[in-house]
Amino acid sequence: MPIQEKNYWLETVSTSPVQSARDLPEEVDVAIVGGGFCGLSAARALAKRGVNTALLEAETLGWGASCRNGGMVLTGMKLPVPTLIRRYGREAVRKMYAASLESINQVEQIVREENIDCNFSRSGHLEVACKQSHFDAYEESAALIREEFQHELRIIPKSELRREIGSDIYFGGMVDEASAGLNPGRYVAGLAHAAQRAGACLHNHTRVEKIEAKPQNGARRFRLLTSQGAITAREVILASGAYTGEAAPALRRKIIPIGSYIIATEVLSADLARELSPRNRMIYDSKHFLYYYRLTPDKRMLFGGRAAFFPETDNTVRKSAEILRRGMISVYSQLRDTKVEYVWGGTLDFTLDVMPHAGKLDDMYFAAGFAGHGVAAATWFGAKLAGLVCGDKDDLPFTKIPFPTAPIGLRSGHTWALPLAGLWYRLLDFLT
Ligand SMILES: Cc1cc2nc3c(=O)[nH]c(=O)nc-3n(C[C@H](O)[C@H](O)[C@H](O)COP(=O)(O)OP(=O)(O)OC[C@H]3O[C@@H](n4cnc5c(N)ncnc54)[C@H](O)[C@@H]3O)c2cc1C
C-alpha cells in the first residue's frame, strides 16, 4: 500500500488556527504577499511599530515551505565560509555570519516573548562528512570561523563519531552548539497569533494576482488585485519565497524552486532514539544532494533530502518516500524494519548564486533565497524588511550584493531543466 502524503508537523499543532481577517481593507500602509516565516515576522514587527498592515496569503498561513521544513534552526549559510570570503571579502562575510547567529537569537527571543510552545531547543547541529576530503575541509572552515567570527565549531574525528550519531558510514563530523531545533508547524501558528495580537490583519485564501504601481497625488501607491478584491498599499513586501508567481515577475525570474522531501517514521523506543542521535542534534551530510535528519520531539526519525528536482506532486512525493527510506537505511541500518508513517514535500527558494537576497525590485521590498536555512533567516529578514519600511538604516550585507537572474529553464514555472540541475548536483557529488 503506497504511503499517502501527510505532514507530521501539521498534525502536532495544538493551538486553534488564526482566524482570517474578514473583509479586505480598501487601503493599508503595507501589504505583505505571503504568510510564511518571512511574511509573518514582517507583519508582527510592523504591527508592533503601529503600521497598518495586511498580510495576504494565497492558501493558509504557513502553507508554503514554512510548515514543511525540517525545523532545523541553523548557523551559517548554505555556502561554506571559505567560498563566501573568496566571493564577497572578509568584511561583508563577517556581517553575514553575524546575521546568521543573530537570526537564531531572534527566533529564540520571539519564542520566549510570544510564549510559543514549539519545542525550541539549542541542541546544536552536526554536519557529517561523506568523503575524507570533505572532513579535511571542515578543519579549514572551523579555523577560519574561529579566527574571523570568534565562533567555535568542534571537529569530531571518525573514532569519536559514535558519541554523536549511531552510524559508521561517515568520515567524521563538525558540531555547532549554537544551532537549534523547533517544530515549524507550531512556530508558524505562534508567529501568526503574535502578529495578529499586535494588530496585523492576516488574510487566508487571498491570492495576489497582479500588482500595479498607481501613484496618487505624486505619492507612491500600489494596487494589488487579489482573488478577494483590490487593496491599495503605500508599500509592498514580497514574502512569497519559492512559491513566487506571476504577480511578482521580476522576483520570479530570480528564484530557482527546488523540491525537497521528508519522511517521518513511527515513534522509536527511547533506547533506539538515543542510539541514533545521542545528543539529539540537527544532522546533515556534506553532499550537494544532501540528506538532513533529526529526531522529532516525540522521537520519530525525520529524514529529508532532495530526492527529486522539481516541485512536489502526488507522484514525486510517493517516489521520494521510497528513495528517502532507502537513504535512511543506508545511514541507519537499525531502521530497516521501522515503519514510515509520514511523507511530504515542499519547495525551497534557491538563487543562482545560492545566497539570500533582500532589497527592492520594481520599487517593492523583497527577501528570498533562504534555501535550506530559512527557519531563522526568513524570520530575521522579515523583521529587517519591516525596519526598512519604517525608515531604519539599511545595514544588511545582503542588499548590497549582486542578485543574478536565473537561466530561463531553472525559473519558477519553467521547470523543464530542473532534472538537469539534479544531474549536475549528483555529478558534483561524484567529482568533489
Ligand atoms: C522540505 C523542506 C525542508 C526544509 N528544511 C529546512 C530546515 O530544516 N531548516 C531551515 O532553516 N530551512 C529549511 N527549509 C527552508 C525553509 O522552510 C524556507 O526557507 C522558509 O520556510 C521560507 O519562508 P518564506 O516565508 O520565505 O516562504 P514560504 O514559507 O514558502 O511562504 C511563502 C508563501 O507565499 C504564498 N504566496 C505565494 N504567492 C502568493 C500570491 N501571489 N499571493 C498570496 N500568497 C502567495 C505561498 O502560498 C506561501 O505560503 C526547508 C524547506 C523545505 C521545502
The ligand as an ORCA input file, in Angstrom:
! r2SCAN-3c Opt
* xyz 0 1
  C      11.204     20.138      2.651
  C      11.889     21.370      3.173
  C      12.780     21.258      4.235
  C      13.410     22.384      4.745
  N      14.163     22.274      5.872
  C      14.683     23.393      6.458
  C      15.333     23.313      7.722
  O      15.389     22.260      8.355
  N      15.875     24.450      8.219
  C      15.781     25.664      7.579
  O      16.284     26.657      8.087
  N      15.090     25.769      6.399
  C      14.537     24.676      5.842
  N      13.801     24.785      4.699
  C      13.626     26.125      4.096
  C      12.602     26.959      4.836
  O      11.461     26.195      5.124
  C      12.228     28.166      3.966
  O      13.408     28.844      3.586
  C      11.314     29.143      4.680
  O      10.193     28.488      5.201
  C      10.893     30.231      3.714
  O       9.922     31.023      4.335
  P       9.160     32.125      3.489
  O       8.248     32.837      4.409
  O      10.154     32.937      2.730
  O       8.374     31.315      2.363
  P       7.166     30.280      2.447
  O       7.041     29.663      3.778
  O       7.322     29.359      1.281
  O       5.882     31.192      2.262
  C       5.561     31.797      1.057
  C       4.049     31.911      1.000
  O       3.684     32.818     -0.036
  C       2.426     32.414     -0.516
  N       2.238     33.034     -1.836
  C       2.958     32.848     -2.974
  N       2.458     33.611     -3.974
  C       1.412     34.289     -3.471
  C       0.491     35.228     -4.018
  N       0.568     35.607     -5.301
  N      -0.469     35.738     -3.207
  C      -0.547     35.388     -1.911
  N       0.299     34.481     -1.342
  C       1.264     33.939     -2.102
  C       2.529     30.900     -0.567
  O       1.248     30.295     -0.560
  C       3.355     30.593      0.684
  O       2.544     30.216      1.789
  C      13.171     23.667      4.155
  C      12.279     23.778      3.086
  C      11.640     22.645      2.599
  C      10.685     22.782      1.467
*
